[in-house]
Amino acid sequence: MSGGAHTSRTIMLKELRQLLHVCPDDSRLQDYKVAVVKENVLGKKSIPARERTFRYLRELYALDLGQDGFAVLRQLWELDAEAQPLIAVLSALGRDSSLRATAGTILVAREGDRVTASDLGAAVQTRHPNDYNAATVNKIGRNTLSSWTQSGHLVAPNRITKVRARAKCRPSAVVFALFLSHRSGKAGQSLFTTLYCEVLDVPTATARDQAFEAAQRGWIDFREVGDVIEIGFKALLRGAA
C-alpha cells in the first residue's frame, strides 16, 4: 500500500463512474487493469499516470469481485446514480485510514460551517501523529476536502471556500452502509450506530425508512417488531458469490 490513497488522490468519483460504466459488472480485477492501463479508458496522458490511477482506484475500491465489499458495491452501483457519491465515500472510508481520520471533523460541523483543508489535515495529524510529514498532511487535507465535496458533505459557495452541506442519502447507499456495518460485526439496531451510517447524513429514523424501502425492492431482508430490528443480506451475498 502507498500509505493511503489520499496522500496523492481523492475518492476519484469521476474516474470510478467512468470505469464502472465502460466495464461489464462481471469484470475481473485484470479486466479493470487492462481498461485503465492498456485501453486508457480514463484518458490519462502517460502509462505511469494510468498505472498510478489504477493503483489508487484499487486501494479505494478493491475492484475485485472476490472481495465482498466491492461485489456488493458493484451490485448497488447502477441502481441509483444519485447514491453513487455516498457509496463511493463509504467504500473509501473503510479502506483509507487518512480519510477516516477526517470524518469526525466533517460530521460535527453544522450546515453552513466553513471547513478547510487545514482543519482536515489537523484531524489526520491528531489521529496519526507519527505517520506523515507536514507536506503530506497538507496534501491529505486538500485531497480529503475534495473528497468530502465529491460526496456531497461540502459545497463551494465561491471559488476558495467550502462549507458543510447535507449529503443526499438514497436507499442503495443505506444498504451499502448497513452491509459495511454488518461486516464490521454489528447486527440489529446497532447496524445504524456506526460511522458508515453517520456518514449517510440523515437521522436514524430516515435511514430505517430507507432500509425498509430497500427491502421492498428485494435488496435486503428487513423485519422490525417493536424495538427489535433484523436485517439480512442474503440477496446481496448470493449475488456476490
N, C-alpha and C positions, 0 to 999 in steps of 0.2 A: 504494500500500500504506500501511497505518497505522503502520508501524514494528514490525509483528508482532502477531498476534492475542493473544498472551499479555500484551501491555500492558493489555488490557482483559478478556480471557476466558480460559477453559480450553480443553481439546480438545473440550468440548461433546459428550461422548459421548451423553448422553441426547437432546439435540436431533438429533444426526446419526442416531441409531437411529430416532427418530420420523419424521424427514423421509424416510429411505430406505424406511421401512415404508409410508408413505402414497403415495409416488410410484413409478410403474412403473419397472422397471430400464432402460427405453429413454428415460426423461425427458431433456429437453434443459435447458441452463442456465436458459433462460427459464421452463421449467416449474417448476423448483425455486424461482425467484424469485417466481413467482405464488403457489405454495403457501405460502411463508413470509410474503410481504408482503401479498398481497391476500386469500388464504384463511385466513391466520393459523393454520396447522395446528400451530404450536408454542406457541400460546396466549400471545403477548406482549401487553402492555397497551396499547401505542401503536404507531402507524405508525413513528415514529423507532426504537423498540426493535426492531421487526420488520426494518427496513432494516439496522440495525447487526448484528443476528443473522445475516442473510443474508450481509452483507459478510464477517463473520469466518468463517462456515462456508465461504464461497468461498475465502478466503485459506488455510484449513487443508486443504481437500479438493478444491478446483477446481470440483467439481460440473459438470464439462464432459466429456462422453464423447469429445470431440475431443482430450483430453489423456490419454495412455495410462496415467498413474498412477491417475487416477480411474476410467478404463474398467476397469482390472484390479481395482481395489478393489471396484467395483460387481459384477463377476462373482463375486468371492470372498465378498462380504458375507453373503449368505444361506446359504452352505454350512454355517456353524457359528457359532451365536450366541456360543459361548464364546470364539471367536477375535476377535470384534469389538473388544474393548478394545485388544488389541495392534495390530490392523490400523489402528485409528484413530490411535494414537500414532505408529506408523510413518509414516503419511502426514503427520502434523503435523510430525514431526522433519525430513522432507525439505523442508518449506515454511516453517518458522518458526525463524529463527536463534536466538532467545532460548530457546526450548525445547531446541534442540540444544545450546546452551551449558551447560545443566544436566545433560545426560545423563551426563557423566563422574562427577559427584558422586553420582548415583544408582547407577551401575554399580560404583563402588569400595566402596560401603557394603556391609557384611556383613548377613545376615539378622538382624533384631533391633536393628540400629543405629538410633538416632534420627536423623532428617533434618528440618531446619527450613526455613522459608521464608527465613530469613536465610542459611542455607548455600547455597540455590539462587540467591538474589539476589547473593551474593558471587561465585558462578561466572559469572553474567551480567556483573557489573561487571568481572571479570578478562578475560573474552573480548571485551567491548565497552566499554572504559573511557571512551569519549567519546560514547557514543550515547544514554544515558539519564540523567536526573537522579535524585536519591536517591529521591524519591517513586515514580517509575516503576519503578526497580529493586526497591523493596519490593513493589510491586504484582505485578510479574513473578514475584518469589519466591513470593508467596501463590498466584498462579494456576498456576504450574508445579507447586507442591506438590500442588494439587488434581488437576492432570492426571496426575501420576505415581500418584496414588491411584486415579483412574479406570481407569488402565491395568493396575493390579494390582501395581505395583512397590513401593507403600507401602500400609500398613494403619494403621488408627487404633485402638490398644488402649484409648484413652479419648478424651474429647471434644477434647483440645488437643494430643495427641501423635501424630506419625506416625513409624512405624518401617519399616525395609526389610523387604520380603517377597519372595517369588518369584512373578513373573508366570506366568499359566497359558498355556503355549505349545501351540498346536494346528497341524496340518498346513497349514491355509489361511493362517495367519499366517506360517509358514515360507516358503510360496510367495511371499507378498507381500514379505517381507524379501529373498528371493533375487531377485525381479524388480527391486526398487529398487536392489539391489546391481549387478545386470546393467546397469541403465540408467545407473549411475554409471561404467560402464566395466570392471567386474570380470568374470571368467569362471572356469570350472572351480572348483578348490578355493578360490581367492581370494574367491569369492562368499560364503563362510562367515566371512570375516575382517573384514567391515565393521561399522560402528556399528549398522546395521539388524539384523544377526544377533546382535550383542552384546545388543541390547535384548530379544531373544527370551528371554533369561534361562535358557538351557539350554546344556549342553556341546555342542560341535560334533558329537560323535557322535550325540547325540539329535536335533539339527537334521537331520543326514544321514538318520537313520532316518525322520523325519517327511517329509522330502523324497521319500524312496523310497515311502512310503505315499501321498503326493500323486500320484506318478507312476502308481501302481497304480490310482488313481481317474481317471486321464486328465487331470489338471490341468496337468502339465508332463511333459517328457521327461527321464529320468534314467538315465544309464549310469555305472557305476563298474567300472573294470578296474584292479586293483591300486591304485596311488596316484593314478590318473587319473580324474577325475570330469568328465563332460559333462552340462550341464543346458541344456535348450532350453525356450523359452516360446512356441512356435508356436501351441499351442492357445489360450493366453491372448490372444496378439496377434491371432489370427484373430477372436476374439470381440470384440476392441476395435476392429476395423476398421470 
